[in-house]
Structure formats: C-alpha cells, structure tokens
Amino acid sequence: MTDSAGAADRFWEACVAYGDAVFDVHDQVAWQRDRRTEMYEGWRMTAPMADRLSRTLLALRLYALSLDDAAAGRPLGEGGLAEVTLARAVAERPWPYELFAGLDALTPDAPRAADVNTLRLLTYDEVGRGAHTLARLDAGIRTVTGRLTERYRNPGLTLREVRLVLGG
C-alpha cells in the first residue's frame, strides 16, 4: 500500500469516526434517540440497518466534502475535517453517484463496506424507491445535525466539538 493510499484509508476512517460521533452524541438524549428510531419503523428495513446506513451516509458526505475541497485546491486533511461544521456537512446536496467516487478501495471494514454497497444499490434501485430511501436517510441526518446545533446552541458546532462531548 502506498503512503497516499494509507492516508486515504485513514481519512475515510476519520470520516466514519466523526459520522458515528455525531449520532452517538445525538443519542445521549434518550427521547431524541427513540424518536429517531421510531422514524425508521415505517421503512422497509430494520432500525439497526437504517441507523448503520445513516451513519455511513454521513461519513460519505464528509468524504465527498473533502474531495470537493481537494478539487478546489484546498485539501481538507484530517485536521481540517475536525473543523467542519455540522451545518457545512449537510449544506450541500451531492448527487448520490458522486458520493461513491473512489470508495471501493477505502472500506476495509466489511460491515461498513456492505453499508456503502447498499447505499450504492439504492442509487440504482427501482425508479423512485431507492431515491426515496436515500432522501429519507439524508433527511434523518439533517434532523440529527439540526438537533445537535440546537441542543448546544451553536450553529457553528464543529466535528471536533462533537467528538469532545464523547471525550475523544
């Protein structure tokens, strides 16, 4: 593995860790966690699967954001990722196929790779159904990040600050 490939792996893992941290901090308030999992009940998947897909989709959004910054000549890097605000993480709506660019080699964790592949399949699922599920997952991410910025009364809440709440 080349050094750049190792850096890409580490960056993807940082995206995953920050995505998980956002949901873990959100879920520290039991009624908010319960409300989020109740939202999944009407879907065609279990709550644990919807939760994993939501976390993975947020990691994909962060990764896509880093690719956009790199393409604009401002590589984000792991330090820059920590300073991304929750509002920025969900502000732009990348097209689903853009989220998967270059990810095949970056998911060494088998369960997470399966989640990435499931999200990819939803992109190409029957007309409307998969897009509807992706839109619901995305809306759930926006709800989680919105609740966190309200809870901490900080519209500029960064990923670093979220991680500090977890003590990590």
N, C-alpha and C positions, 0 to 999 in steps of 0.2 A: 504494500500500500504506500502510495506516495504521501509526502507531507501535506500537500494540498487536499488529498482525499481524506486524510486523517483530520485535518482542520474542518472539512465539510461535515464529516461524521460528528465531530464534537459540536459543531454549530447546530446541526439537526437535533442532537441530544439536548442542547441548551433550549432550543425551541420547544421540545417536548416537555422539559422540566418546567419551563415558565408557563406553558399551557396547563399543565397539571396543577401548578401552584395557584393559578387563577381560580380553578374550580375548587381546589381544596380550601382556599380561604373563603370563597363564597359559601361553601358547605359548612363552615363553622357555625353559621346561624341555622339552627335545625329547621325552622319553618321555611326558610328560603330553599334549603336542600329538598325538603319534602315537596314544596311547590314545583320545583324544577323536575323532580322525578315523576310527580303526578302528571305533568305536561306530556310525558312520554307514553302514558297509558293508552292513548288513542292511536298510537302509531303501530306500524306493522313490524315492530321489533321490541325486544325486551328493554327495560330501563337500563340494565348494565351495558348492553350493546350501544344504545343511544348515547349513554354517558361517555363510553370509550370513543365513539365516533365524534362526539362534540369536542372532546379534548384533543383528538388528533386533528380535527379541522382547524382548531385554534392554532395548533403547532404549525400546520400547513400555511395558515395565514401569516404567521410570523416569519416563516421561511420565505414565503413569496415576497413579503415586505423587504426582507434582506436582499433578495435577488433584484428587486426594483431599485433599491439604493445602490447596489453594486453596479447595475447597468447605467445609473446616472453618474457614476464616478465617485460615489460616496460609500465605500464599503462599510457596512454596519459593524461587523465583528461582534464577538460575544459581549464586550464591554458596552458597545452601542446598543445591543439588544436589551440590556438591562435598563437602559434609559428610555426605551419606547413606552409611550403612554398607552393605557388601555384604549383610550379614545382613538389613537392612531392605529392601533392593532385592528380595529374593526371599522375604521372610517372608509377605507376603500373597498370596493367590491370586485375582487379579481374574478375573471371568468373561471369556472371550475377547471377547465383544461390547463389553465396557467398555473394552478396550484401544484400540479404534478410534475412540472418540468424538472428533470434531473433527479428525481427522488428514488428511482429504482435502486440505486446503489447506497442510499443513505438510511435504510431502515433495517439494521441488523437484528433488532428485536422482533422476533417472529410475530407475537400478537399485534404489535404496532404496525408491522408490515401488512398484516391481514386487514387491519383497520384502514390503512392507506388504500389497499386494493379494493376494499368495499366501497370507500368513497369514490374511487375511480370508476367502479362499475355503476354507481348511482348516476354518474355523469352521463353514462351511455345507456341507462335503463330505458324502459318503455317511455314513450313520449309523455312528458308531464309528471309521471310518478316519481322518478328519481330526482328530477329537478325540484319537485315539491318537498321531498325529504331533505335535500340539501338546503333548501330555503328555510325549512323548519329548524334544522341544526344551526344554521347561521343566525337565525333569529334568537335561538336559545343562547348562543354565545353573546350576542348583543345585550340580551337581558342580564346575563351574569355580569358582564363588564359594567353595565349601567348601574346595577345594584351595588357593586363594589365602590364605584366612584361616589355614589350617594351615601353609602354607609360611612365611608371615610371622609366625606365632604371635601373631596379633592378631584376636580375634573382633570387634573394633570397627573393622576396616580400612575406611577411607572411600574414596570415589571419588577424592578429591584425592590420597590417599596412593598409590593405584594409578597415577594419572597421573604422579606424581613419579617412580615407578620407571621410567617411559618417558622421563623427562627433559623432560616437557612440562607 
